[in-house]
Amino acid sequence: MLSDHDVSALMAARHADPFGVLGMHLQGGRLWVNALLPDGHAVDVVERSTQRLVGSLPRRGDSGVFSGALAGRSVPFDYQLRVYWHQGAGSTASSTLLDDPYAFTELLSDADAWLLAEGSHQRPYECLGAHPDTRAGIPGTRFAVWAPNAKRVSVVGNFNQWDGRRHPMRLRHGCGVWEIFLPRVARGDVYKFEILGAHDKVTLKADPYAFQSELRPGTASVVCGLPARRAMQPARAAANALGAPMSMYEVHLGSWRKADGWRWLNYRELADTLVPYARDLGFTHLELLPVSEHPFDASWGYQPLGLFSPTARFGSPEDFQYFVDAAHAAGLGVILDWVPAHFPSDAHGLADFDGTHLYEYADPKEGFHQDWNTLIYNFGRSEVRNFLIGNAFYWLERFGIDGLRVDAVASMLYRDYSRGPGQWIPNRHGGRENLEAMDFLRRLNHQIGVERPGTLMIAEESTAFPGVSRPPAPDLASGGLGFHFKWNMGWMHDALDYMQLDPVYRRHHQNLLTFGLMYAFSENFVLPLSHDEVVHGKRSLLGKMTGDPWQQFANLRTLYGLMWAYPGKKLLFMGSEFAQPTEWADADSLPWHLQDQPAHAGVQRLVHDLNRVYCAFPALHEQDVEPGGFSWIAHQDHAQSVLAFARWSRSGQCAVVVCNFTPLPRAGYRLGVPQGGAWRELINTDAAVYGGSGIGNGSLHTDAQWAHGHGQSLVLHLPPLSCLVLEPGLMPT
C-alpha cells in the first residue's frame, strides 16, 4: 500500500523511485496496482487477455494517485487500465484503455548499461534517445537519457499534456541512465525531458540523441526511428582514397538556390537540382555546411544542438537520406561539416543538462569559447567522448556519409586558443595543448578507420600543429591525430594575398607562391577556397582580384588553374564557380542570372574543364600527397612573375604547369620540360571560350636545347594572367 509520503512525492514529481511504487506489486500476499493519473476521475483494472474487469482503484484523497488491492489475485498478470476522465458539468464521462508504462521491466541490457557506464559504447545512439519499439506485443516508444546527477527525469510531450508528473523514468544507477517505455507513443510525437536537477531546479531539455527535431522556433524532439545501417560501398571507398581525384563543392543548403524566389529548397528538391549541377560541373564530392539541427539560421549550422537530427529546415531524416542516395547514384561523395568543438548554451540544450556541467568543462577558463560565446565539450569525460564518437558513426553508418570535415580543430587542440594570460588553465604538464582533446581525436579517427575503412576524416586546423594527418601510435597516446587530410590554410592565405597584389609588385612576392612547397607534403592537404573567405567584409573571390574587370576575371581564372594543378585536393565554395561578384549572403540565393553573362559563364566552363582534366589525368591527382608527384621547373623567374612545375603519376606520366602572373603576354618563352616530343595544351585559362584573349599554343614540339635543367625544351606563347597545363602527346579523346 502506498504511504502518504509516496502520494505527496508522486504528485510533486519528486519521488526518488517511481517504478518502486507505481504499477503492479505483490505485497503482504495481495496484488496491488498503483497508478498516477492526474485529471483521472476513476480507474479500473482490466485483464488484457479477456478484457474482464478485475477491480477498481480508489483515489487517494484529492490527488491524482489511484491505488488498490485486487480481490482474489495474488499472481501478477497482464493488465490494462480503463481511465475515466474528468468532464465539464453535464458532460458524459469519457474513458480510455491504457497500457501501464510501469508494468514493463528494465529496458537497457546489462551489456549496454556496462558499456555506457564505461564510456566505451561505440554506438550509444542505438540504446539512448527515443526508439519506436514493441514490448510484450504492445507498440510504443522506449526512451533513455543520460543524466546521472538528476533527482528526477520525466518524459513530457503532446501525449501527456507536457505534465512531468505523469511519466517519471527509472534510474539505472550503474550507468546514470533514466529509461521508460511509453505504450502508444509513436513516430511523429514530440517530446522533451523534464529534469529535476541536482540543485532542485526544473528544466525542459531536448533529447541529446533525438533523431528528428522541430523546426525553429520550436525546440522539442520528435520521435523518429533509426535509418537502416548502410555499408561503405567499394566504389565510394575507392573515390575517397589518398590517390583519387577529389574536387569538393562546398554548399550551404539554405542559400544555394531559393524556390519561388524566397523559400528554401527541401532535401528532395536539392537532390533533383544541386546533385546534377555539381555532377555536371565535374566535382567529385559535395561538402555540406553542418546539417545538424541548430536554433539560429545565421550560425550556418556551426552552433548545433541537435547533433543527431538532420535540420528540419529542409525536411525529414528520410528526405535527407534521399538526398545522400541521389548524390551517390550520381557518383558524388557527401562530406558533412561536423562540429565537436563547442555547442551553444541555449536553455533547451546540453548546458547544465542535469543541473551540473555534464557535457561541458565546469571552469569557464576551459569550458567557454570567448570567440563564439559557446560552451566547450569536456573531452576528458569518457561519456562525452562516447557521445561525440557515437554521433560520428551515426552519420557515417546510418546515412552512408562518405566523410566528416571536423570544424575548428585548432580551438580544440590549444587551451589558450583566443585567450590572454591568466584566462586559461595549463595541462597537467604545464603546457598549452589540450591533451584530452588530442586523445579524443586520436580515438575518433582510429575507431572510424577500423570500423569504417574508406571514410574521409578532414581537419580544419589552422596552425602548424604537427602530424594532424599522420597516424597515431598503436597505444593512441602519441603520434599523429589520425586525420586523412588537413585544410591547407597557409596556401590559401598566401595565394589570395598574392593575387590581390598589383602585378607590378608581384615580382617582389613570388615567395608567397613558392613557400608552400616547403611543407606541401608534411601533411595530406586540401586546398580550400571556402565560405570563410567570402563573408564578413572579405569580399568575394572575384572582388579580391586586382585590376580592371577584365583583369579581375583573368586573375581569378589563373588562380583556379594554379589551384587545380597544385598538389592537394580541391575545395571551392558555391557561387565561386561562376565568379560571384558580391559576398555570400546566407539569407539570399546565389545570383544565378550571372550564368548568362559571358565572363561569368566562362569561369564556370573553366571550372568544369579543370575538374574534367584533373580527374582524367593521374599526373594531376594520383600523387597529390606524395613528394614524388611534384617537381619544380622554373620558380626563380621573379622578374617576369612566371612559375612552372611538373606533376607526376606513379607510373611516370607527367603534366607541366606554367603560370604568367602579369597582364603582359610573353612570346617565345623557352621552358625546359622533362620529356621530348609532342606536347599539347590541356588547359589554357586565357582561352577565348573562358572569356580570355585567346592567345595560346597550337601543336608544340620540343627541341634539344637546354633550359631549366632539362635537355629538351618548348618555346611557348604565355598569355597574359594565365595558367597553362600541358601534356606530352595528343589529348585523349
Secondary structure, DSSP 8 states (H G I E B T S, - for coil): ---HHHHHHHHTT--S-HHHHSEEEEETTEEEEEEE-TTEEEEEEEETTT--EEEEE-B-TTSSEEEEE-TT--S---EEEEEEE---TT----EEEE--GGGS---S-HHHHHHHHHT--S-GGGTSEEEEEEETTEEEEEEEEE-TT-SEEEEEETTTTT-TTT-B-EEETTTTEEEEEEET--TT-EEEEEEE-TTS-EEEE--TT-SSB--TT---EE-----------HHHHHHTSTTS--EEEEE-TTTS-EETTTEE--HHHHHHHHHHHHHHTT-SEEEES--EE-S-GGGTTSS-SEEEEE-GGG--HHHHHHHHHHHHHTT-EEEEEE--S-B---TTSSTTTTSS-SSB-SSHHHHEETTTTEE-B-TTSHHHHHHHHHHHHHHHHHS---EEEETTHHHHHBTTTT--TTSS---TTS-SB-HHHHHHHHHHHHHHHHHSTT-EEEE---S--TTTTS-B-TTSSSB----SEEE-HHHHHHHHHHHTS-HHHHTT-THHHHGGGGTTTTS-EEEEE-GGGSSTTS--HHHHS-SSHHHHHHHHHHHHHHHHHSSSEEEEETTGGGT--S---TTS---GGGGGSHHHHHHHHHHHHHHHHHHH-GGGTTTTTSGGGEEEEEEEETTTTEEEEEEE-TTS-EEEEEEE-SSS-EEEEEEEESS-SEEEEEEETT-GGGTS------SEE-BS--BTTBSEEEEEEE-SSEEEEEEES----
